[in-house]
Amino acid sequence: ALEDGAIHFFLDDYRFESVWRNPDKYFPRIEEVGAALTPDYSIYSKAPFATQIWQTYRQRWLGAFWQYNGLIVVPSVRWAEPNTYDFVFEGLPYGGTFALAHFGPGSREPGQIEKFIHGLQEMMKRIATSKLLIYGKLTAECGWLKLPPVVEYPTWREIDVDRGVPKNKPKDNPAVQEEGSQCQSPTPPEREQELLLQFEAPRAETSELV
């Protein structure tokens, strides 16, 4: 396991369904690392409202379970339409550290970038995060936002999985830096089984899940 690392779940949902179905069985694997980001369950815009709430509930339940058992937990945040904001941001610690996945305009459908930016603005208003851990890049269209310190991590597409290093040297986002955020290029993670990659975990603050 990577020292001072954390397991993330920015993957297709089916790859980590087993973690939800049998949390006790897979807990020792996560405990070996010592920290985890809550699972990034998909909240599709066209999914039934009840399904969107269920996906958020599963994310929070697993985070609370791991935290209760002594792990450091960083909440991952995902939203869809504005009508999801009330429950996706509810219970998150004000001013904490949060994780997001953002892959840029090339991997999103038309209109998704605008939805992402609107949700990010709403997140800043509601929970005023102190640091953002980004799986991917906060691309130039987000540079004008007033953001807290940002740490960007390479996606699995950018990792040489045989050596555990980036294929290309990560580039800082100058648009974000102009807003005072601190884009960094941390030590690249190693590949875990089922592509459970590891983040460098924040040491200064932890987030209590409600």
C-alpha positions in Angstrom: 0.0 0.0 0.0 1.1 3.5 -0.7 2.2 5.3 2.5 -0.1 8.2 3.4 -2.4 7.0 0.6 -6.2 6.5 0.3 -8.2 4.2 -1.9 -10.6 5.9 -4.4 -13.5 4.6 -6.4 -13.6 6.8 -9.5 -14.5 3.8 -11.6 -17.5 2.2 -13.2 -20.0 1.4 -10.5 -20.0 -2.4 -11.1 -16.3 -2.6 -10.3 -16.9 -1.8 -6.6 -20.4 -3.1 -6.1 -18.9 -5.9 -4.1 -17.7 -3.4 -1.5 -21.3 -2.4 -0.8 -22.7 -6.0 -0.9 -20.1 -7.3 1.5 -18.5 -4.4 3.4 -17.1 -6.6 6.2 -15.3 -8.8 3.7 -13.5 -6.0 1.9 -12.9 -3.8 4.9 -9.5 -5.4 5.7 -8.2 -4.4 2.2 -9.2 -0.8 2.8 -7.9 -0.9 6.4 -4.4 -1.8 5.1 -4.3 1.6 3.4 -5.8 3.4 6.3 -7.9 5.9 4.4 -10.5 6.0 1.7 -12.6 8.3 -0.4 -16.2 7.4 -0.3 -17.5 5.5 -3.4 -18.4 7.7 -6.3 -21.7 6.2 -7.2 -23.2 7.5 -10.4 -26.2 9.9 -10.1 -27.6 10.0 -13.6 -29.8 13.0 -14.5 -32.5 10.8 -16.0 -32.5 8.3 -13.1 -35.5 8.2 -10.8 -35.3 10.6 -7.9 -35.4 7.6 -5.5 -32.5 6.0 -7.2 -30.4 9.2 -7.0 -31.1 9.4 -3.2 -30.2 5.6 -2.9 -26.9 6.1 -4.6 -26.0 9.0 -2.2 -27.2 6.9 0.8 -24.9 4.0 -0.2 -21.9 6.4 -0.5 -22.5 7.9 2.9 -23.3 4.6 4.6 -20.0 3.1 3.5 -18.1 6.3 4.5 -19.7 6.3 8.0 -19.0 2.5 8.3 -15.3 3.0 7.5 -15.0 6.0 9.7 -16.7 4.3 12.7 -14.1 1.5 12.3 -11.2 4.0 12.6 -10.3 4.9 9.0 -9.7 8.4 7.6 -12.5 9.2 5.2 -12.6 11.9 2.6 -16.1 12.4 1.1 -16.5 12.2 -2.6 -19.2 14.5 -4.0 -21.4 14.0 -7.0 -24.5 15.8 -8.2 -26.8 15.8 -11.2 -29.6 18.4 -11.8 -30.2 21.2 -9.3 -33.0 19.2 -7.7 -30.3 16.9 -6.3 -28.4 19.6 -4.4 -30.4 19.4 -1.2 -29.5 15.8 -0.5 -26.1 15.4 -2.1 -24.7 18.3 0.0 -26.7 17.5 3.1 -24.7 16.2 6.0 -21.3 17.1 4.6 -18.9 18.9 7.0 -18.7 22.6 6.4 -15.2 23.6 5.4 -13.9 20.1 4.9 -11.8 18.4 2.3 -13.7 16.8 -0.6 -13.0 14.8 -3.7 -14.4 15.2 -7.2 -13.9 13.5 -10.5 -13.6 15.9 -13.5 -12.4 14.5 -16.9 -12.8 17.6 -19.0 -15.0 18.5 -22.0 -13.9 15.7 -24.2 -15.5 13.1 -22.1 -18.8 14.7 -21.3 -22.0 15.1 -23.2 -23.2 18.5 -24.3 -24.3 20.6 -21.4 -22.5 18.5 -18.8 -19.7 21.0 -18.3 -22.3 23.7 -17.5 -24.0 21.4 -15.0 -20.7 20.6 -13.4 -19.8 24.3 -13.0 -23.2 25.2 -11.6 -23.0 22.3 -9.1 -19.5 23.3 -8.1 -20.6 26.9 -7.4 -23.5 25.6 -5.3 -21.1 23.3 -3.4 -18.9 26.3 -2.6 -21.9 28.2 -1.2 -23.3 25.4 0.8 -20.3 23.7 2.4 -17.3 26.0 1.7 -14.8 23.3 1.1 -11.2 24.1 2.3 -9.5 21.8 -0.2 -10.5 20.0 -3.4 -8.9 16.7 -4.5 -9.6 16.3 -8.2 -9.4 13.0 -10.1 -8.6 14.4 -13.5 -8.3 18.1 -14.2 -10.3 21.2 -13.4 -10.0 22.4 -17.0 -9.9 26.0 -18.2 -13.6 26.5 -18.2 -13.5 26.3 -14.4 -10.6 28.7 -14.0 -12.7 31.8 -13.4 -14.3 30.3 -10.3 -13.0 31.3 -6.9 -11.8 28.0 -5.6 -9.9 26.8 -2.5 -6.6 25.0 -2.9 -6.9 22.3 -5.6 -4.8 19.1 -5.9 -5.0 17.3 -9.2 -4.3 13.6 -9.7 -3.8 11.6 -12.9 -6.6 9.3 -14.0 -5.9 5.7 -14.9 -5.7 6.6 -18.5 -2.7 8.8 -17.7 -0.9 6.2 -15.6 1.7 3.7 -16.9 0.2 0.8 -15.0 3.3 -1.3 -15.2 5.4 1.3 -13.4 2.8 3.3 -11.5 3.9 6.6 -13.0 2.2 9.2 -15.2 2.7 8.6 -19.0 3.2 12.4 -19.4 4.3 14.9 -16.9 1.2 16.4 -15.2 0.5 20.0 -16.2 -0.7 22.6 -13.7 -3.8 24.5 -14.7 -2.7 28.2 -15.0 -6.3 29.4 -15.0 -6.9 27.8 -11.6 -3.6 29.1 -10.3 -4.5 32.6 -11.2 -7.4 32.3 -8.8 -5.1 31.4 -6.0 -5.6 27.7 -6.0 -2.6 25.4 -5.5 -2.5 22.9 -8.3 0.1 20.3 -7.5 1.6 17.2 -9.1 1.8 14.7 -6.2 3.6 11.4 -6.2 1.7 9.3 -8.7 -0.3 6.4 -7.2 0.3 2.7 -7.7 -2.3 0.5 -9.4 -4.4 -1.7 -7.0 -6.4 -4.8 -7.9 -9.6 -3.8 -9.8 -8.0 -0.5 -10.5 -8.5 0.8 -7.0 -6.0 3.6 -7.3 -4.6 5.4 -4.3 -4.6 9.1 -3.5 -2.2 10.9 -1.2 -4.4 11.4 1.8 -4.6 14.9 3.4 -3.0 14.9 6.9 -4.2 18.2 8.3 -8.0 17.8 8.4 -10.5 14.9 8.5 -14.2 15.2 7.7 -16.9 13.9 10.0 -19.8 12.4 8.1 -23.3 13.0 9.5 
